[in-house]
Amino acid sequence: MDVQPAAFLRTTLPLDLSCLTDLDSGRYHSIWLPDHMVSFWPDSLWTPEFTDLATVSPSPHRHLDGMAVAAAAAVLTTTVPLVTSVVDTVRRHPALLAQSALTIDHLSRGRFILGLGSGENENIVPYGFDFAKPVSRLEEALKVIRLLWDSPGPVDFHGQFYRLEQARLDTEPYAGRVPPIWIGASGPRMLEIVGRYADGWWPAGAWTPDHYAEMLRAVRQSADRAGRDPMAITPCFVQVCLIGEDDAAIERIVRAPLVASFLLQVSAPVLRRFGFDHPMGEDWAGFHDINPATLTRERIIDFLARVDPEAILALVPHGTPKQVARTIKSYVDAGLRVPKILDYSTMAGLEFSAASAANVRRTEDELLILCGGRP
């Protein structure tokens, strides 16, 4: 079975580019680079009171520009594709995205993939960007990017969000091929857009293998209706998991405050489907409601008191590397081909963070063996 894991390159300070040699070794399908202004962790939780990680980093929000880091990685690697995961179409004009993508693709000699999404509240609203109709904005941005890439001369475009007047992008694509576009999407309308425009896809959340298969089916049906090859769209996923040496380790990990805060990224309706009430209330919309600066210490303490560890374990694959690999294999059986194993145990503190990279690698090896491949 053709399955190959992806790697993450952290785009936060301190920036470590020394790992690129290992990531460029042929082991990984691609390197994914996040693009944020801030993280999902509330400021009030990132203190020594709740985590010893705060003793080594003053803030969880020390983010660098994902596109700029991708450009640096492009000249420090030779073979592995580079993917933004994801750049939103609110903070950057599509003409700038089109030009930047071509630039990084030339720097990487054809290895750049433009990963796009509709955006998240915490990266947009505090900075005064207009977050109205983000899905419509994304679709129109895709049209503009494609128009600028595909047109031989100046173009005009009059849309709801963007207006071009004799705009031109004469920079030719590297080797005559524009960068692929991957899209992060989970809702019905977004999945429809993926089928019509994207070369790759990963969901913002897929809580069971059946859920993943259902969304992938919607993507492929949309592609088929658009006259595109449904099987040419690469199915990906950032698989959040908790990896530990034994049950006792998982018990400690799942009770760590930053690990418990993962539930802030999950909506109340999703949690309700697993039989749990959300600690933030029945109207909580998940990561769309997160504003790290406004979740006060008092509200976080109340949230932590209400968290049921079993709710986290119901949502997130957990256990030893072998156990987690078996769970991810069920997503492979549902159609997943490029998994990124994201071990959230690293947020349980310095002890577990130190072991995380080795645990992820062991899990990747176990998954490849299960899929009939070689580590």
SERO-4910 file (N, C-alpha, C, O; in steps of 0.05 Angstrom, whole numbers):
BEGIN
 pado doro    nc1    nc2    nc3   cac1   cac2   cac3    cc1    cc2    cc3    oc1    oc2    oc3
  Met    A     17    -24      0      0      0      0     18     25      0     36     26     16
  Asp    A     13     44    -17     30     67    -21     24     88      0      7    106     -4
  Val    A     37     86     23     34    104     45     61    115     53     80    100     55
  Gln    A     63    141     57     88    153     65     83    176     84     67    194     78
  Pro    A     95    176    108     89    198    127    101    224    118    120    226    103
  Ala    A     89    245    129     99    272    125    113    281    151    109    269    172
  Ala    A    130    301    149    144    313    172    134    342    176    125    355    157
  Phe    A    136    351    201    131    379    207    158    394    210    177    382    221
  Leu    A    159    418    201    181    436    209    169    459    225    153    474    215
  Arg    A    176    460    250    165    481    267    173    509    257    197    513    250
  Thr    A    154    527    256    160    554    247    158    574    270    150    597    267
  Thr    A    166    564    294    167    581    318    196    584    327    213    569    320
  Leu    A    200    604    344    227    607    356    229    589    380    209    585    394
  Pro    A    253    578    385    277    580    369    274    563    344    266    539    345
  Leu    A    282    574    321    279    560    296    303    541    292    326    549    295
  Asp    A    297    516    286    318    496    283    317    485    254    300    468    248
  Leu    A    335    494    238    336    484    210    357    462    207    360    451    185
  Ser    A    370    454    229    390    433    227    377    406    222    391    387    212
  Cys    A    351    403    227    338    378    223    331    373    193    323    351    186
  Leu    A    335    392    176    327    390    148    342    368    133    331    355    115
  Thr    A    367    363    141    382    342    128    369    315    132    366    299    113
  Asp    A    360    309    156    346    284    162    319    283    147    311    262    137
  Leu    A    305    305    147    279    306    135    280    304    104    261    296     91
  Asp    A    304    310     93    308    309     64    320    283     55    331    281     33
  Ser    A    319    263     72    333    237     67    318    218     49    329    197     42
  Gly    A    293    224     43    276    205     28    256    191     45    238    177     34
  Arg    A    258    193     71    239    180     89    211    192     87    191    178     89
  Tyr    A    210    218     82    184    233     84    173    241     57    188    248     39
  His    A    147    239     55    133    248     31    137    277     26    141    286      3
  Ser    A    136    293     48    137    322     46    142    333     74    138    320     94
  Ile    A    150    359     75    153    374    100    131    394    101    128    410     82
  Trp    A    116    394    123     94    413    126    102    436    145    113    431    166
  Leu    A     96    460    137    103    484    152     78    499    160     64    510    143
  Pro    A     73    501    186     50    517    196     54    546    190     76    556    187
  Asp    A     32    561    190     33    590    186     13    603    204    -11    604    199
  His    A     22    614    227      5    625    247     16    652    256     40    658    252
  Met    A     -2    669    267      7    692    282      8    684    312     27    692    326
  Val    A    -11    668    321    -12    659    349    -19    629    349    -29    619    329
  Ser    A    -14    616    371    -22    588    375    -49    586    388    -61    606    395
  Phe    A    -58    561    391    -84    556    403    -83    556    433   -104    557    446
  Trp    A    -60    556    446    -58    554    475    -62    582    487    -49    601    480
  Pro    A    -81    583    506    -87    609    519    -62    620    534    -47    604    546
  Asp    A    -59    646    534    -37    659    549    -38    651    579    -18    646    591
  Ser    A    -63    650    590    -66    645    618    -57    617    626    -53    611    649
  Leu    A    -55    598    606    -47    571    612    -17    567    608     -6    548    619
  Trp    A     -4    585    593     24    583    588     40    597    610     53    617    605
  Thr    A     39    586    634     53    596    657     64    572    672     54    550    670
  Pro    A     85    577    689     97    555    705     76    542    723     80    519    732
  Glu    A     55    557    729     34    545    746     21    520    733     13    502    747
  Phe    A     20    520    707      7    498    693     26    480    677     19    457    672
  Thr    A     49    491    668     67    475    652     96    483    655    101    507    656
  Asp    A    114    464    657    142    471    658    153    479    631    176    488    629
  Leu    A    137    476    609    146    486    583    149    517    584    165    528    569
  Ala    A    134    530    601    135    559    604    161    568    616    168    592    616
  Thr    A    177    550    628    202    557    640    224    559    618    245    571    624
  Val    A    220    548    595    240    548    574    232    565    550    248    572    533
  Ser    A    206    573    548    197    590    527    177    610    539    158    602    552
  Pro    A    182    636    535    165    656    549    137    658    537    119    669    549
  Ser    A    132    646    513    107    649    500    103    626    480    122    617    468
  Pro    A     78    616    476     73    596    456     68    609    428     62    595    409
  His    A     70    635    427     62    650    403     86    662    388     82    682    374
  Arg    A    110    650    389    134    662    377    136    652    348    156    639    340
  His    A    115    658    332    114    647    305    129    664    285    129    689    286
  Leu    A    141    650    266    153    663    243    135    660    218    117    643    219
  Asp    A    140    675    198    124    673    173    129    647    160    152    641    152
  Gly    A    108    631    156    111    604    145    122    604    117    137    586    109
  Met    A    114    624    101    123    625     73    153    632     72    168    622     55
  Ala    A    162    650     90    190    657     91    207    634    100    229    629     89
  Val    A    198    619    119    213    595    128    213    574    106    233    560    103
  Ala    A    191    571     91    191    553     68    212    561     48    225    543     36
  Ala    A    216    586     44    236    595     25    264    588     34    281    579     18
  Ala    A    269    591     61    295    582     72    299    552     69    320    543     61
  Ala    A    278    537     75    280    508     73    284    499     44    296    479     38
  Ala    A    273    515     25    276    508     -4    305    508    -12    313    491    -29
  Val    A    321    526     -2    349    526    -11    367    509      7    391    506      1
  Leu    A    356    497     28    372    480     46    365    451     42    376    433     56
  Thr    A    347    445     23    340    417     17    342    413    -13    345    432    -29
  Thr    A    341    387    -22    345    382    -50    323    364    -62    319    365    -86
  Thr    A    309    348    -46    290    329    -57    262    329    -46    243    324    -61
  Val    A    258    335    -20    232    333     -8    214    356    -14    223    379    -13
  Pro    A    189    352    -21    170    374    -25    164    389      1    166    378     23
  Leu    A    158    414     -2    152    432     20    123    443     18    115    451     -4
  Val    A    109    441     40     80    448     39     73    467     61     81    462     84
  Thr    A     59    489     56     48    506     77     23    493     87      6    484     72
  Ser    A     20    492    114     -3    477    125    -16    492    149    -11    485    172
  Val    A    -32    511    144    -38    523    118    -36    553    119    -37    564    141
  Val    A    -33    566     96    -35    595     94    -64    602     89    -77    591     72
  Asp    A    -74    622    104   -102    630     99   -103    651     77    -83    664     71
  Thr    A   -126    654     66   -130    673     44   -143    699     53   -155    714     37
  Val    A   -141    705     79   -150    730     90   -127    749     94   -129    772     86
  Arg    A   -105    740    106    -83    757    113    -65    763     88    -50    782     89
  Arg    A    -67    747     67    -51    751     44    -68    754     19    -86    737     14
  His    A    -64    774      3    -78    777    -22    -71    754    -41    -48    746    -42
  Pro    A    -90    743    -56    -84    721    -74    -62    727    -95    -48    709   -103
  Ala    A    -60    752   -103    -38    759   -122    -11    756   -109      8    746   -122
  Leu    A     -9    763    -84     16    759    -69     21    729    -64     44    720    -67
  Leu    A      0    714    -58      3    685    -55     13    672    -81     31    655    -81
  Ala    A      2    681   -103      9    670   -129     39    675   -135     53    658   -144
  Gln    A     48    700   -129     76    707   -134     95    693   -115    115    682   -123
  Ser    A     87    692    -89    104    679    -69    107    650    -75    129    638    -72
  Ala    A     85    637    -83     86    608    -89    105    602   -112    121    583   -111
  Leu    A    103    618   -133    122    615   -155    151    620   -147    169    606   -156
  Thr    A    155    639   -130    182    645   -120    194    622   -105    216    613   -111
  Ile    A    179    611    -86    189    588    -70    192    564    -88    210    547    -84
  Asp    A    175    561   -108    177    538   -126    203    540   -142    215    519   -148
  His    A    211    564   -151    236    567   -165    259    562   -146    279    549   -153
  Leu    A    258    572   -121    279    567   -102    283    537    -96    305    528    -91
  Ser    A    261    522    -96    262    494    -89    265    476   -114    266    452   -112
  Arg    A    265    489   -138    267    474   -163    243    455   -166    246    431   -173
  Gly    A    219    467   -162    195    452   -167    184    435   -145    169    416   -150
  Arg    A    192    441   -120    183    423    -98    163    437    -79    158    426    -58
  Phe    A    153    460    -86    135    474    -68    106    467    -73     97    465    -96
  Ile    A     91    464    -51     62    459    -53     48    481    -36     55    484    -13
  Leu    A     30    495    -48     16    517    -34     -8    505    -19    -29    499    -31
  Gly    A     -6    504      7    -27    494     24    -44    518     34    -33    536     46
  Leu    A    -70    517     29    -87    539     35   -111    531     53   -119    508     53
  Gly    A   -121    551     68   -145    546     84   -160    572     86   -151    593     77
  Ser    A   -184    571     98   -201    594    100   -195    612    124   -206    634    126
  Gly    A   -178    602    142   -170    619    164   -182    612    191   -202    597    192
  Glu    A   -170    622    212   -178    617    240   -180    643    255   -164    662    250
  Asn    A   -199    645    272   -205    670    287   -180    683    299   -176    707    296
  Glu    A   -164    667    314   -143    679    330   -121    691    313   -106    708    323
  Asn    A   -118    683    288    -98    694    270   -108    718    254    -92    732    241
  Ile    A   -133    724    256   -145    744    238   -159    767    253   -152    790    248
  Val    A   -178    761    270   -195    781    282   -178    801    299   -183    825    298
  Pro    A   -159    791    316   -144    811    332   -128    831    316   -120    852    327
  Tyr    A   -123    825    291   -106    842    274   -122    860    256   -111    874    239
  Gly    A   -149    859    259   -165    877    243   -172    869    215   -183    885    200
  Phe    A   -166    844    208   -173    834    181   -203    828    180   -215    820    200
  Asp    A   -214    830    157   -243    824    153   -246    794    151   -236    782    132
  Phe    A   -260    782    170   -264    754    170   -292    745    161   -301    723    166
  Ala    A   -306    763    148   -332    757    137   -330    738    113   -313    742     96
  Lys    A   -348    719    112   -350    700     89   -323    688     81   -315    691     59
  Pro    A   -310    675    100   -283    664     94   -283    643     73   -263    641     58
  Val    A   -304    627     71   -304    605     51   -307    617     23   -294    609      4
  Ser    A   -325    637     20   -328    650     -6   -303    665    -13   -295    665    -37
  Arg    A   -289    676      6   -264    690      1   -243    671     -9   -228    677    -27
  Leu    A   -241    647      4   -222    627     -5   -227    619    -33   -209    617    -49
  Glu    A   -252    613    -40   -258    604    -67   -251    626    -88   -240    620   -109
  Glu    A   -257    651    -81   -250    672   -100   -220    675   -102   -209    681   -124
  Ala    A   -206    672    -80   -177    674    -81   -165    652    -99   -146    657   -113
  Leu    A   -176    628    -98   -167    606   -115   -171    614   -144   -154    608   -161
  Lys    A   -193    626   -150   -198    634   -178   -177    655   -187   -167    653   -209
  Val    A   -170    674   -169   -151    694   -176   -123    682   -180   -109    689   -199
  Ile    A   -115    664   -162    -89    651   -164    -87    636   -190    -67    639   -205
  Arg    A   -107    620   -196   -106    605   -221   -106    623   -246    -92    618   -265
  Leu    A   -121    645   -244   -122    664   -267    -95    676   -272    -86    678   -295
  Leu    A    -82    684   -251    -55    697   -254    -35    677   -263    -17    684   -279
  Trp    A    -37    652   -254    -18    632   -263    -22    623   -292     -3    617   -306
  Asp    A    -47    623   -300    -53    611   -326    -55    631   -349    -55    623   -372
  Ser    A    -57    657   -343    -61    677   -364    -34    686   -376    -15    691   -361
  Pro    A    -33    688   -402     -8    696   -415     -2    726   -414     20    735   -420
  Gly    A    -22    742   -406    -18    770   -406    -35    783   -384    -44    769   -366
  Pro    A    -38    810   -384    -53    824   -363    -82    814   -362    -94    806   -383
  Val    A    -93    813   -338   -120    802   -334   -137    822   -318   -127    838   -302
  Asp    A   -163    821   -323   -182    836   -307   -199    815   -291   -205    794   -301
  Phe    A   -207    823   -267   -224    806   -251   -240    824   -232   -229    840   -218
  His    A   -266    820   -233   -284    836   -216   -300    817   -199   -320    805   -208
  Gly    A   -291    812   -174   -305    794   -156   -317    808   -132   -317    832   -130
  Gln    A   -326    792   -113   -338    802    -89   -316    813    -70   -321    833    -55
  Phe    A   -293    801    -70   -272    809    -51   -247    821    -65   -232    837    -53
  Tyr    A   -242    813    -90   -218    821   -103   -224    834   -130   -243    826   -144
  Arg    A   -207    853   -138   -211    867   -164   -184    870   -177   -165    881   -165
  Leu    A   -181    860   -201   -157    863   -216   -162    880   -241   -183    876   -255
  Glu    A   -144    898   -247   -147    915   -270   -120    914   -285   -100    926   -277
  Gln    A   -120    899   -308    -96    896   -323    -72    886   -306    -50    896   -308
  Ala    A    -79    868   -289    -59    856   -271    -43    834   -286    -55    820   -302
  Arg    A    -18    832   -280     -1    813   -294     18    799   -275     26    811   -255
  Leu    A     23    774   -281     44    759   -266     59    743   -288     53    720   -294
  Asp    A     80    756   -298     94    745   -321    116    725   -313    129    713   -330
  Thr    A    120    721   -287    139    701   -278    129    674   -286    108    664   -278
  Glu    A    145    660   -303    137    634   -313    140    613   -291    159    615   -275
  Pro    A    123    593   -290    126    571   -271    152    556   -275    162    555   -298
  Tyr    A    162    545   -254    187    529   -256    181    504   -273    162    489   -268
  Ala    A    198    499   -293    196    476   -311    168    474   -324    159    452   -331
  Gly    A    154    497   -326    129    497   -340    106    486   -324     84    481   -336
  Arg    A    109    482   -298     88    470   -282     83    487   -257    101    492   -242
  Val    A     58    496   -254     52    512   -230     52    495   -205     48    471   -207
  Pro    A     56    507   -181     56    490   -157     28    478   -152      8    490   -158
  Pro    A     28    453   -142      2    442   -134    -10    458   -111      4    472    -96
  Ile    A    -36    456   -109    -51    469    -87    -64    448    -70    -79    431    -80
  Trp    A    -58    448    -44    -72    431    -25    -90    449     -7    -83    472     -2
  Ile    A   -112    438      1   -131    453     17   -139    438     42   -145    414     41
  Gly    A   -139    453     65   -150    442     90   -180    447     91   -188    470     89
  Ala    A   -196    426     95   -225    430     93   -239    407    107   -230    384    106
  Ser    A   -262    413    120   -278    393    132   -308    396    127   -322    376    125
  Gly    A   -318    421    124   -346    426    120   -355    419     92   -338    418     74
  Pro    A   -381    414     88   -391    405     61   -383    424     39   -375    415     18
  Arg    A   -386    450     43   -379    469     22   -349    470     16   -341    471     -7
  Met    A   -333    468     37   -304    468     33   -296    443     19   -278    444      2
  Leu    A   -308    420     25   -301    395     12   -308    396    -18   -293    386    -35
  Glu    A   -329    410    -24   -337    414    -52   -316    430    -67   -309    424    -90
  Ile    A   -306    451    -53   -285    468    -65   -259    452    -70   -246    455    -90
  Val    A   -252    435    -51   -229    418    -53   -230    401    -79   -211    400    -94
  Gly    A   -253    389    -83   -257    372   -107   -253    387   -133   -244    376   -153
  Arg    A   -261    413   -133   -259    429   -158   -232    442   -163   -225    447   -185
  Tyr    A   -217    447   -141   -193    463   -145   -167    449   -135   -146    456   -146
  Ala    A   -168    430   -117   -144    422   -102   -131    398   -114   -143    382   -128
  Asp    A   -105    396   -109    -88    373   -116    -83    355    -92    -74    332    -94
  Gly    A    -89    365    -68    -86    350    -43   -105    361    -22   -115    383    -24
  Trp    A   -110    344     -2   -130    352     18   -124    340     45   -115    317     47
  Trp    A   -128    356     66   -129    344     93   -150    358    109   -154    383    106
  Pro    A   -165    343    126   -187    355    141   -177    369    166   -155    363    177
  Ala    A   -192    389    175   -186    402    200   -191    384    224   -180    387    245
  Gly    A   -208    364    220   -213    344    240   -227    320    228   -247    323    213
  Ala    A   -217    296    233   -231    272    225   -230    253    249   -209    243    257
  Trp    A   -253    250    261   -253    238    288   -255    207    288   -251    195    309
  Thr    A   -262    196    265   -262    167    263   -254    160    234   -255    177    216
  Pro    A   -245    136    229   -239    128    201   -263    131    183   -260    139    160
  Asp    A   -286    124    193   -310    127    176   -315    156    169   -324    163    147
  His    A   -310    174    188   -313    203    183   -293    212    161   -300    228    143
  Tyr    A   -269    202    163   -249    209    143   -257    199    115   -256    213     96
  Ala    A   -267    174    114   -275    162     89   -299    178     77   -301    181     53
  Glu    A   -317    186     94   -340    201     85   -332    228     72   -342    235     51
  Met    A   -314    242     85   -304    267     74   -289    263     48   -292    278     29
  Leu    A   -272    243     48   -256    237     24   -275    230      0   -270    238    -22
  Arg    A   -296    215      7   -315    209    -14   -329    234    -25   -333    236    -49
  Ala    A   -335    253     -8   -347    278    -17   -327    294    -35   -336    306    -55
  Val    A   -302    294    -28   -281    307    -44   -280    294    -72   -280    308    -92
  Arg    A   -280    268    -73   -277    254    -98   -302    257   -115   -300    259   -140
  Gln    A   -325    258   -103   -350    262   -118   -350    290   -130   -359    293   -153
  Ser    A   -341    310   -115   -339    337   -126   -320    338   -150   -326    351   -170
  Ala    A   -297    325   -147   -277    325   -169   -289    312   -193   -285    321   -216
  Asp    A   -304    290   -190   -316    276   -212   -336    294   -226   -337    295   -251
  Arg    A   -352    308   -211   -372    327   -223   -358    349   -238   -369    359   -258
  Ala    A   -334    357   -230   -319    378   -243   -303    368   -267   -289    384   -279
  Gly    A   -305    342   -273   -290    331   -295   -261    327   -289   -244    325   -307
  Arg    A   -253    325   -263   -226    321   -255   -222    292   -246   -242    278   -241
  Asp    A   -197    283   -245   -191    256   -236   -193    255   -206   -176    266   -193
  Pro    A   -213    242   -194   -216    241   -165   -192    229   -151   -186    236   -129
  Met    A   -180    209   -164   -158    195   -151   -131    210   -152   -111    201   -140
  Ala    A   -131    233   -166   -106    249   -168   -103    268   -144    -83    281   -141
  Ile    A   -124    270   -127   -123    287   -104   -110    271    -81   -121    251    -73
  Thr    A    -88    281    -70    -73    267    -49    -88    269    -22    -92    291    -13
  Pro    A    -96    246    -10   -109    247     16    -89    248     39    -73    229     42
  Cys    A    -90    269     55    -71    273     77    -86    276    103   -110    276    104
  Phe    A    -71    278    125    -84    282    151    -62    288    172    -42    274    173
  Val    A    -67    309    188    -51    313    212    -64    297    235    -85    306    245
  Gln    A    -53    275    242    -65    257    262    -54    264    290    -33    255    297
  Val    A    -70    279    305    -63    284    333    -66    258    349    -85    244    346
  Cys    A    -46    253    365    -46    228    381    -31    233    407    -17    253    411
  Leu    A    -32    213    425    -18    214    450     -2    188    451    -13    166    452
  Ile    A     25    190    451     42    167    450     57    165    477     70    184    485
  Gly    A     56    142    490     70    137    515     80    109    516     72     92    500
  Glu    A     97    104    536    109     78    539     89     57    549     92     33    543
  Asp    A     70     66    565     51     47    577     26     62    585     24     86    582
  Asp    A      7     48    597    -18     60    606    -14     81    627    -28    101    628
  Ala    A      6     77    645     11     96    666     21    122    654     13    144    664
  Ala    A     37    121    633     46    146    620     23    160    607     21    185    610
  Ile    A      6    146    594    -17    159    581    -35    172    602    -46    193    597
  Glu    A    -38    159    625    -55    170    646    -43    197    656    -58    215    661
  Arg    A    -17    199    658     -4    224    666     -7    245    643    -12    268    649
  Ile    A     -3    236    619     -3    254    596    -30    267    593    -32    292    590
  Val    A    -51    251    594    -78    261    588    -88    281    609   -107    296    604
  Arg    A    -76    281    633    -85    299    654    -68    325    655    -74    342    671
  Ala    A    -49    327    637    -33    352    636    -50    375    626    -65    371    606
  Pro    A    -49    399    637    -67    421    629    -65    428    600    -86    432    587
  Leu    A    -41    429    588    -40    436    559    -51    414    542    -62    420    520
  Val    A    -49    389    550    -61    367    535    -92    369    537   -106    365    518
  Ala    A   -101    374    561   -130    378    565   -141    401    548   -164    400    539
  Ser    A   -124    421    543   -133    444    528   -138    437    499   -149    453    484
  Phe    A   -130    413    490   -137    404    463   -167    406    458   -176    411    436
  Leu    A   -183    401    479   -212    402    476   -222    430    468   -244    432    457
  Leu    A   -206    451    472   -214    477    463   -216    478    432   -231    494    421
  Gln    A   -201    460    419   -202    460    390   -225    443    378   -229    442    354
  Val    A   -240    431    396   -262    413    388   -288    426    394   -292    438    416
  Ser    A   -307    425    376   -333    438    380   -350    421    399   -347    397    402
  Ala    A   -370    434    411   -389    420    429   -405    399    414   -408    377    424
  Pro    A   -415    404    389   -429    383    375   -413    358    370   -423    336    372
  Val    A   -387    362    363   -369    339    358   -366    323    384   -369    298    384
  Leu    A   -361    336    406   -357    322    431   -382    308    440   -382    287    452
  Arg    A   -405    321    434   -431    309    441   -435    282    427   -448    264    437
  Arg    A   -425    281    402   -428    256    387   -414    232    400   -420    209    395
  Phe    A   -394    239    416   -379    218    430   -390    214    459   -379    198    474
  Gly    A   -412    228    465   -425    223    491   -415    241    513   -419    234    537
  Phe    A   -402    264    507   -391    281    528   -401    310    524   -405    319    502
  Asp    A   -406    323    547   -412    351    547   -386    367    545   -366    359    557
  His    A   -387    389    530   -362    405    527   -357    422    552   -375    434    562
  Pro    A   -332    422    562   -326    438    586   -331    468    582   -334    483    602
  Met    A   -331    478    557   -336    506    552   -365    513    546   -372    536    541
  Gly    A   -382    493    547   -411    498    543   -421    487    517   -405    481    499
  Glu    A   -447    485    514   -459    472    491   -457    488    465   -463    477    444
  Asp    A   -449    513    467   -447    530    442   -418    533    433   -414    547    413
  Trp    A   -399    520    446   -371    524    439   -366    513    410   -374    491    404
  Ala    A   -353    530    394   -349    523    365   -321    513    359   -314    510    336
  Gly    A   -306    506    379   -280    495    374   -259    516    368   -260    538    379
  Phe    A   -240    510    351   -218    529    347   -227    556    336   -213    576    338
  His    A   -251    557    324   -261    582    314   -267    602    337   -269    626    333
  Asp    A   -271    591    362   -277    608    384   -253    615    401   -255    631    420
  Ile    A   -230    605    394   -206    609    411   -195    637    406   -189    645    383
  Asn    A   -191    652    428   -175    676    427   -157    674    451   -166    679    474
  Pro    A   -131    668    447   -113    662    469   -111    684    490   -106    679    513
  Ala    A   -115    709    481   -111    732    499   -135    737    517   -132    750    537
  Thr    A   -158    726    510   -183    733    525   -193    710    542   -212    713    557
  Leu    A   -181    686    540   -189    664    557   -174    667    584   -151    660    587
  Thr    A   -188    679    603   -176    687    629   -168    662    645   -177    640    640
  Arg    A   -151    668    665   -143    646    683   -167    634    697   -168    609    700
  Glu    A   -186    650    705   -209    640    719   -225    621    701   -235    600    709
  Arg    A   -228    629    676   -243    612    657   -228    587    651   -241    565    648
  Ile    A   -202    588    649   -186    564    644   -187    545    667   -189    521    663
  Ile    A   -186    556    692   -187    538    716   -214    524    716   -216    500    723
  Asp    A   -235    539    710   -262    526    709   -263    505    687   -274    484    691
  Phe    A   -251    511    663   -250    492    641   -236    467    649   -246    445    645
  Leu    A   -212    470    662   -196    446    669   -211    429    690   -209    404    689
  Ala    A   -226    441    707   -241    426    727   -263    410    715   -272    390    726
  Arg    A   -272    418    692   -294    405    678   -285    384    657   -301    368    648
  Val    A   -259    384    651   -249    365    630   -251    337    640   -241    330    662
  Asp    A   -263    320    624   -263    291    630   -241    278    613   -243    279    588
  Pro    A   -219    267    625   -198    256    609   -208    235    589   -196    231    568
  Glu    A   -230    221    595   -240    201    577   -250    213    551   -250    200    530
  Ala    A   -258    239    552   -267    252    528   -243    256    508   -247    253    484
  Ile    A   -220    262    519   -196    265    502   -188    238    490   -182    236    467
  Leu    A   -189    217    507   -181    190    498   -201    180    477   -194    164    460
  Ala    A   -226    188    479   -246    180    459   -241    192    432   -248    180    411
  Leu    A   -228    216    431   -224    230    406   -197    224    394   -194    224    369
  Val    A   -177    219    410   -149    219    401   -137    191    403   -138    179    424
  Pro    A   -125    181    382   -110    156    384    -89    157    405    -75    178    407
  His    A    -86    136    421    -67    138    444    -56    110    450    -68     90    444
  Gly    A    -33    110    464    -21     85    471      8     84    464     21    105    459
  Thr    A     19     60    462     46     56    453     49     61    423     28     63    409
  Pro    A     73     63    413     76     67    384     61     46    368     49     52    347
  Lys    A     62     21    376     48     -1    362     18      4    362      5      0    342
  Gln    A      8     11    385    -21     15    388    -31     39    371    -51     37    357
  Val    A    -16     61    371    -24     85    356    -21     78    326    -38     87    310
  Ala    A     -1     64    318      3     57    290    -21     40    280    -30     44    257
  Arg    A    -31     22    297    -54      6    288    -79     23    284    -95     18    266
  Thr    A    -82     44    301   -105     62    298   -102     78    272   -122     81    257
  Ile    A    -79     88    267    -74    104    243    -78     86    218    -87     96    197
  Lys    A    -70     61    220    -74     43    198   -104     41    190   -110     37    167
  Ser    A   -122     44    209   -150     43    203   -158     68    186   -177     66    170
  Tyr    A   -144     90    189   -149    113    172   -137    108    144   -148    117    124
  Val    A   -114     94    143   -103     87    117   -123     69    102   -127     72     78
  Asp    A   -135     50    116   -156     33    104   -179     50     94   -194     41     75
  Ala    A   -184     73    106   -205     91     97   -197    110     74   -214    125     64
  Gly    A   -172    108     66   -163    124     43   -139    142     47   -128    153     28
  Leu    A   -131    146     72   -108    163     79    -83    153     66    -77    129     67
  Arg    A    -67    170     54    -42    162     41    -17    178     52      5    167     52
  Val    A    -21    202     62      1    218     73     -6    227    101    -18    248    105
  Pro    A      1    211    122     -5    219    149     18    235    161     42    228    157
  Lys    A     11    255    177     31    268    194     23    261    223      2    269    232
  Ile    A     40    245    237     34    237    264     43    259    283     67    264    286
  Leu    A     24    272    295     29    295    313     24    286    341      2    284    350
  Asp    A     46    282    356     44    272    383     39    295    402     57    311    408
  Tyr    A     15    296    412      8    318    431     20    313    458     17    331    476
  Ser    A     32    290    463     45    285    489     67    305    495     74    310    518
  Thr    A     78    317    474     99    336    478     89    360    494    105    374    507
  Met    A     63    365    495     51    387    510     47    379    539     38    396    555
  Ala    A     53    354    546     50    346    574     73    355    592     72    351    616
  Gly    A     94    367    580    116    377    596    143    368    585    144    352    566
  Leu    A    164    378    597    191    373    587    198    344    586    212    335    568
  Glu    A    189    328    606    196    300    607    185    285    582    200    270    570
  Phe    A    160    290    575    148    277    552    156    289    526    158    275    506
  Ser    A    162    315    526    172    328    502    198    316    493    203    313    469
  Ala    A    215    310    512    242    299    505    240    272    491    257    264    475
  Ala    A    218    256    497    215    230    485    198    230    460    196    209    447
  Ser    A    186    252    453    166    252    433    177    246    405    165    230    391
  Ala    A    199    257    397    209    253    370    216    224    365    209    213    344
  Ala    A    228    211    384    234    182    381    208    166    380    207    146    365
  Asn    A    188    173    396    163    158    396    149    161    369    137    142    359
  Val    A    150    185    358    137    189    332    151    173    310    138    160    294
  Arg    A    177    172    311    192    157    291    185    127    294    182    113    273
  Arg    A    184    117    318    176     89    322    148     83    312    143     62    300
  Thr    A    130    102    316    103     99    307    102     99    276     88     83    264
  Glu    A    117    116    264    119    116    234    129     89    224    118     78    205
  Asp    A    150     79    237    161     53    229    140     31    231    137     15    213
  Glu    A    126     31    253    105     10    257     83     13    236     73     -7    226
  Leu    A     76     38    229     55     42    209     64     32    182     49     18    168
  Leu    A     88     38    175     98     29    149     99     -1    147     93    -13    126
  Ile    A    106    -14    169    106    -44    169     78    -54    165     73    -73    150
  Leu    A     59    -42    180     31    -51    177     20    -47    149      3    -62    140
  Cys    A     31    -27    135     22    -21    108     37    -37     87     34    -32     63
  Gly    A     54    -55     96     69    -71     77     94    -59     66    106    -69     47
  Gly    A    103    -37     79    128    -24     69    151    -29     88    149    -46    106
  Arg    A    172    -14     84    196    -16    101    202     11    114    200     31    100
  Pro    A    209     11    140    217     36    153    241     49    140    250     70    149
***
